[in-house]
Amino acid sequence: MGQLLNEPVIAEHDPSGRLTAYCWRGARYTVDGVLKSYGARVVRVRVSGADGRAIVELGHEAGDWRLRHVFPA
């Protein structure tokens, strides 16, 4: 089961607008791949960072990104 967080993140995008990374609690996580999109507002991605790999669900609304869930990879 995933851990519900619902915390704000700072998202990074490439020139085409694709999500490439995000910063959360002072750490940077690189998006390795998109696993699933739930409409235009929620995306589930595989990420890697200093803490290892994980599956996360990010929500996007009105220009703000939030880390909704973290699942072990």
MARTOR-938333 format. One record per atom (N, C-alpha, C): chain; residue in three letters; atom name; residue number from 1; x, z negated, y negated. Coordinates in nm, 2 decimals. Last residue first. Example, Ala and Ser with C-alpha at 12.3 -4.5 7.8 and 13.67 -1.06 7.14 Angstrom:
MARTOR-938333
KEPA,A,SER,N,2,1.28,-0.71,0.22 .
KEPA,A,SER,CA,2,1.37,-0.71,0.11 .
KEPA,A,SER,C,2,1.29,-0.79,0.00 .
KEPA,A,ALA,N,1,1.32,-0.78,0.57 .
KEPA,A,ALA,CA,1,1.23,-0.78,0.45 .
KEPA,A,ALA,C,1,1.32,-0.78,0.33 .
end
This chain:
MARTOR-938333
KEPA,A,ALA,N,73,0.92,0.47,-0.06 .
KEPA,A,ALA,CA,73,0.94,0.61,-0.01 .
KEPA,A,ALA,C,73,1.00,0.60,0.13 .
KEPA,A,PRO,N,72,0.65,0.27,-0.18 .
KEPA,A,PRO,CA,72,0.78,0.28,-0.12 .
KEPA,A,PRO,C,72,0.79,0.42,-0.05 .
KEPA,A,PHE,N,71,0.48,0.34,-0.48 .
KEPA,A,PHE,CA,71,0.47,0.33,-0.34 .
KEPA,A,PHE,C,71,0.61,0.34,-0.28 .
KEPA,A,VAL,N,70,0.33,0.23,-0.77 .
KEPA,A,VAL,CA,70,0.46,0.26,-0.71 .
KEPA,A,VAL,C,70,0.44,0.24,-0.56 .
KEPA,A,HIS,N,69,0.10,0.34,-1.03 .
KEPA,A,HIS,CA,69,0.13,0.28,-0.90 .
KEPA,A,HIS,C,69,0.27,0.32,-0.85 .
KEPA,A,ARG,N,68,0.12,0.41,-1.31 .
KEPA,A,ARG,CA,68,0.00,0.34,-1.25 .
KEPA,A,ARG,C,68,0.04,0.27,-1.12 .
KEPA,A,LEU,N,67,0.28,0.43,-1.60 .
KEPA,A,LEU,CA,67,0.31,0.42,-1.46 .
KEPA,A,LEU,C,67,0.20,0.34,-1.39 .
KEPA,A,ARG,N,66,0.16,0.65,-1.85 .
KEPA,A,ARG,CA,66,0.16,0.52,-1.79 .
KEPA,A,ARG,C,66,0.20,0.53,-1.64 .
KEPA,A,TRP,N,65,0.20,0.83,-2.16 .
KEPA,A,TRP,CA,65,0.22,0.82,-2.01 .
KEPA,A,TRP,C,65,0.22,0.68,-1.97 .
KEPA,A,ASP,N,64,0.01,0.97,-2.42 .
KEPA,A,ASP,CA,64,0.08,0.86,-2.36 .
KEPA,A,ASP,C,64,0.09,0.87,-2.21 .
KEPA,A,GLY,N,63,-0.14,1.19,-2.50 .
KEPA,A,GLY,CA,63,0.00,1.19,-2.53 .
KEPA,A,GLY,C,63,0.08,1.07,-2.48 .
KEPA,A,ALA,N,62,-0.40,1.13,-2.39 .
KEPA,A,ALA,CA,62,-0.38,1.13,-2.54 .
KEPA,A,ALA,C,62,-0.23,1.12,-2.57 .
KEPA,A,GLU,N,61,-0.27,1.04,-2.08 .
KEPA,A,GLU,CA,61,-0.39,1.05,-2.16 .
KEPA,A,GLU,C,61,-0.35,1.04,-2.31 .
KEPA,A,HIS,N,60,-0.16,1.03,-1.76 .
KEPA,A,HIS,CA,60,-0.14,1.09,-1.89 .
KEPA,A,HIS,C,60,-0.27,1.10,-1.96 .
KEPA,A,GLY,N,59,-0.01,0.84,-1.50 .
KEPA,A,GLY,CA,59,-0.13,0.88,-1.57 .
KEPA,A,GLY,C,59,-0.09,0.93,-1.71 .
KEPA,A,LEU,N,58,0.17,0.86,-1.19 .
KEPA,A,LEU,CA,58,0.17,0.85,-1.34 .
KEPA,A,LEU,C,58,0.04,0.91,-1.40 .
KEPA,A,GLU,N,57,0.28,0.72,-0.91 .
KEPA,A,GLU,CA,57,0.16,0.79,-0.97 .
KEPA,A,GLU,C,57,0.17,0.76,-1.12 .
KEPA,A,VAL,N,56,0.56,0.77,-0.70 .
KEPA,A,VAL,CA,56,0.49,0.70,-0.81 .
KEPA,A,VAL,C,56,0.38,0.78,-0.85 .
KEPA,A,ILE,N,55,0.78,0.69,-0.44 .
KEPA,A,ILE,CA,55,0.67,0.78,-0.48 .
KEPA,A,ILE,C,55,0.59,0.70,-0.59 .
KEPA,A,ALA,N,54,1.14,0.65,-0.46 .
KEPA,A,ALA,CA,54,1.00,0.60,-0.45 .
KEPA,A,ALA,C,54,0.90,0.71,-0.47 .
KEPA,A,ARG,N,53,1.48,0.56,-0.41 .
KEPA,A,ARG,CA,53,1.37,0.66,-0.41 .
KEPA,A,ARG,C,53,1.24,0.59,-0.40 .
KEPA,A,GLY,N,52,1.69,0.35,-0.61 .
KEPA,A,GLY,CA,52,1.66,0.42,-0.49 .
KEPA,A,GLY,C,52,1.55,0.52,-0.51 .
KEPA,A,ASP,N,51,1.76,0.23,-0.85 .
KEPA,A,ASP,CA,51,1.70,0.14,-0.74 .
KEPA,A,ASP,C,51,1.67,0.22,-0.61 .
KEPA,A,ALA,N,50,1.84,0.44,-1.00 .
KEPA,A,ALA,CA,50,1.94,0.35,-0.96 .
KEPA,A,ALA,C,50,1.89,0.26,-0.85 .
KEPA,A,GLY,N,49,1.62,0.70,-0.87 .
KEPA,A,GLY,CA,49,1.69,0.63,-0.98 .
KEPA,A,GLY,C,49,1.79,0.53,-0.92 .
KEPA,A,SER,N,48,1.38,0.95,-0.80 .
KEPA,A,SER,CA,48,1.50,0.88,-0.76 .
KEPA,A,SER,C,48,1.56,0.82,-0.89 .
KEPA,A,VAL,N,47,1.04,1.03,-0.70 .
KEPA,A,VAL,CA,47,1.14,1.00,-0.80 .
KEPA,A,VAL,C,47,1.27,0.94,-0.73 .
KEPA,A,ARG,N,46,0.77,1.23,-0.65 .
KEPA,A,ARG,CA,46,0.88,1.16,-0.58 .
KEPA,A,ARG,C,46,0.99,1.15,-0.68 .
KEPA,A,VAL,N,45,0.44,1.18,-0.79 .
KEPA,A,VAL,CA,45,0.57,1.25,-0.78 .
KEPA,A,VAL,C,45,0.67,1.16,-0.70 .
KEPA,A,ARG,N,44,0.12,1.26,-0.89 .
KEPA,A,ARG,CA,44,0.19,1.18,-0.80 .
KEPA,A,ARG,C,44,0.32,1.25,-0.77 .
KEPA,A,VAL,N,43,-0.07,1.24,-1.19 .
KEPA,A,VAL,CA,43,0.02,1.32,-1.10 .
KEPA,A,VAL,C,43,0.10,1.22,-1.02 .
KEPA,A,VAL,N,42,-0.35,1.28,-1.39 .
KEPA,A,VAL,CA,42,-0.28,1.20,-1.30 .
KEPA,A,VAL,C,42,-0.19,1.29,-1.21 .
KEPA,A,ARG,N,41,-0.47,1.47,-1.57 .
KEPA,A,ARG,CA,41,-0.44,1.34,-1.62 .
KEPA,A,ARG,C,41,-0.36,1.25,-1.52 .
KEPA,A,ALA,N,40,-0.57,1.71,-1.47 .
KEPA,A,ALA,CA,40,-0.47,1.72,-1.57 .
KEPA,A,ALA,C,40,-0.41,1.58,-1.61 .
KEPA,A,GLY,N,39,-0.62,1.65,-1.12 .
KEPA,A,GLY,CA,39,-0.67,1.70,-1.25 .
KEPA,A,GLY,C,39,-0.55,1.71,-1.35 .
KEPA,A,TYR,N,38,-0.39,1.52,-0.97 .
KEPA,A,TYR,CA,38,-0.53,1.49,-0.97 .
KEPA,A,TYR,C,38,-0.59,1.53,-1.11 .
KEPA,A,SER,N,37,-0.14,1.67,-0.79 .
KEPA,A,SER,CA,37,-0.19,1.65,-0.92 .
KEPA,A,SER,C,37,-0.34,1.62,-0.90 .
KEPA,A,LYS,N,36,0.14,1.58,-0.57 .
KEPA,A,LYS,CA,36,-0.01,1.61,-0.59 .
KEPA,A,LYS,C,36,-0.05,1.58,-0.74 .
KEPA,A,LEU,N,35,0.42,1.59,-0.58 .
KEPA,A,LEU,CA,35,0.35,1.58,-0.46 .
KEPA,A,LEU,C,35,0.20,1.62,-0.47 .
KEPA,A,VAL,N,34,0.69,1.72,-0.75 .
KEPA,A,VAL,CA,34,0.55,1.68,-0.76 .
KEPA,A,VAL,C,34,0.48,1.69,-0.63 .
KEPA,A,GLY,N,33,1.02,1.59,-0.73 .
KEPA,A,GLY,CA,33,0.92,1.69,-0.70 .
KEPA,A,GLY,C,33,0.78,1.63,-0.72 .
KEPA,A,ASP,N,32,1.20,1.42,-0.86 .
KEPA,A,ASP,CA,32,1.25,1.52,-0.76 .
KEPA,A,ASP,C,32,1.15,1.62,-0.72 .
KEPA,A,VAL,N,31,1.25,1.29,-1.17 .
KEPA,A,VAL,CA,31,1.14,1.35,-1.09 .
KEPA,A,VAL,C,31,1.20,1.45,-1.00 .
KEPA,A,THR,N,30,1.45,1.01,-1.22 .
KEPA,A,THR,CA,30,1.44,1.16,-1.22 .
KEPA,A,THR,C,30,1.33,1.20,-1.13 .
KEPA,A,TYR,N,29,1.44,0.74,-1.43 .
KEPA,A,TYR,CA,29,1.40,0.79,-1.30 .
KEPA,A,TYR,C,29,1.38,0.94,-1.31 .
KEPA,A,ARG,N,28,1.61,0.48,-1.59 .
KEPA,A,ARG,CA,28,1.57,0.62,-1.60 .
KEPA,A,ARG,C,28,1.55,0.67,-1.45 .
KEPA,A,ALA,N,27,1.53,0.16,-1.72 .
KEPA,A,ALA,CA,27,1.59,0.24,-1.62 .
KEPA,A,ALA,C,27,1.53,0.38,-1.63 .
KEPA,A,GLY,N,26,1.38,0.00,-1.90 .
KEPA,A,GLY,CA,26,1.53,0.02,-1.93 .
KEPA,A,GLY,C,26,1.60,0.11,-1.83 .
KEPA,A,ARG,N,25,1.12,0.02,-1.81 .
KEPA,A,ARG,CA,25,1.19,-0.11,-1.81 .
KEPA,A,ARG,C,25,1.34,-0.09,-1.82 .
KEPA,A,TRP,N,24,1.15,0.36,-1.77 .
KEPA,A,TRP,CA,24,1.06,0.24,-1.75 .
KEPA,A,TRP,C,24,1.15,0.12,-1.73 .
KEPA,A,CYS,N,23,1.15,0.70,-1.83 .
KEPA,A,CYS,CA,23,1.22,0.57,-1.85 .
KEPA,A,CYS,C,23,1.12,0.46,-1.84 .
KEPA,A,TYR,N,22,1.14,1.00,-1.64 .
KEPA,A,TYR,CA,22,1.08,0.90,-1.73 .
KEPA,A,TYR,C,22,1.16,0.78,-1.73 .
KEPA,A,ALA,N,21,1.16,1.36,-1.59 .
KEPA,A,ALA,CA,21,1.21,1.22,-1.57 .
KEPA,A,ALA,C,21,1.12,1.13,-1.66 .
KEPA,A,THR,N,20,1.01,1.60,-1.61 .
KEPA,A,THR,CA,20,1.14,1.60,-1.54 .
KEPA,A,THR,C,20,1.19,1.46,-1.51 .
KEPA,A,LEU,N,19,0.72,1.78,-1.64 .
KEPA,A,LEU,CA,19,0.77,1.65,-1.63 .
KEPA,A,LEU,C,19,0.90,1.65,-1.55 .
KEPA,A,ARG,N,18,0.72,2.08,-1.82 .
KEPA,A,ARG,CA,18,0.72,2.02,-1.69 .
KEPA,A,ARG,C,18,0.78,1.88,-1.70 .
KEPA,A,GLY,N,17,0.74,2.23,-2.05 .
KEPA,A,GLY,CA,17,0.65,2.12,-2.05 .
KEPA,A,GLY,C,17,0.64,2.05,-1.92 .
KEPA,A,SER,N,16,0.95,2.41,-2.08 .
KEPA,A,SER,CA,16,0.82,2.46,-2.04 .
KEPA,A,SER,C,16,0.71,2.36,-2.03 .
KEPA,A,PRO,N,15,1.17,2.25,-2.14 .
KEPA,A,PRO,CA,15,1.11,2.33,-2.24 .
KEPA,A,PRO,C,15,0.98,2.39,-2.21 .
KEPA,A,ASP,N,14,1.09,1.93,-1.96 .
KEPA,A,ASP,CA,14,1.17,2.05,-1.99 .
KEPA,A,ASP,C,14,1.11,2.14,-2.09 .
KEPA,A,HIS,N,13,1.04,1.59,-2.06 .
KEPA,A,HIS,CA,13,0.99,1.72,-2.02 .
KEPA,A,HIS,C,13,1.09,1.83,-2.04 .
KEPA,A,GLU,N,12,1.00,1.24,-2.01 .
KEPA,A,GLU,CA,12,1.09,1.35,-2.05 .
KEPA,A,GLU,C,12,1.04,1.48,-1.99 .
KEPA,A,ALA,N,11,0.81,0.95,-2.11 .
KEPA,A,ALA,CA,11,0.83,1.07,-2.03 .
KEPA,A,ALA,C,11,0.92,1.17,-2.09 .
KEPA,A,ILE,N,10,0.83,0.62,-2.10 .
KEPA,A,ILE,CA,10,0.87,0.73,-2.19 .
KEPA,A,ILE,C,10,0.90,0.85,-2.10 .
KEPA,A,VAL,N,9,0.54,0.42,-2.00 .
KEPA,A,VAL,CA,9,0.67,0.48,-1.97 .
KEPA,A,VAL,C,9,0.70,0.59,-2.08 .
KEPA,A,PRO,N,8,0.33,0.13,-1.97 .
KEPA,A,PRO,CA,8,0.38,0.25,-2.04 .
KEPA,A,PRO,C,8,0.52,0.29,-2.00 .
KEPA,A,GLU,N,7,0.18,0.03,-1.66 .
KEPA,A,GLU,CA,7,0.27,0.00,-1.77 .
KEPA,A,GLU,C,7,0.31,0.13,-1.83 .
KEPA,A,ASN,N,6,0.03,-0.01,-1.41 .
KEPA,A,ASN,CA,6,-0.04,0.04,-1.54 .
KEPA,A,ASN,C,6,0.05,0.00,-1.66 .
KEPA,A,LEU,N,5,0.06,-0.12,-1.14 .
KEPA,A,LEU,CA,5,0.13,-0.17,-1.26 .
KEPA,A,LEU,C,5,0.06,-0.14,-1.39 .
KEPA,A,LEU,N,4,0.01,-0.18,-0.81 .
KEPA,A,LEU,CA,4,-0.05,-0.14,-0.93 .
KEPA,A,LEU,C,4,0.02,-0.20,-1.05 .
KEPA,A,GLN,N,3,0.19,-0.07,-0.54 .
KEPA,A,GLN,CA,3,0.18,-0.18,-0.63 .
KEPA,A,GLN,C,3,0.12,-0.12,-0.76 .
KEPA,A,GLY,N,2,0.04,0.06,-0.23 .
KEPA,A,GLY,CA,2,0.12,0.07,-0.35 .
KEPA,A,GLY,C,2,0.10,-0.05,-0.44 .
KEPA,A,MET,N,1,0.08,0.00,0.12 .
KEPA,A,MET,CA,1,0.00,0.00,0.00 .
KEPA,A,MET,C,1,0.09,0.00,-0.12 .
end
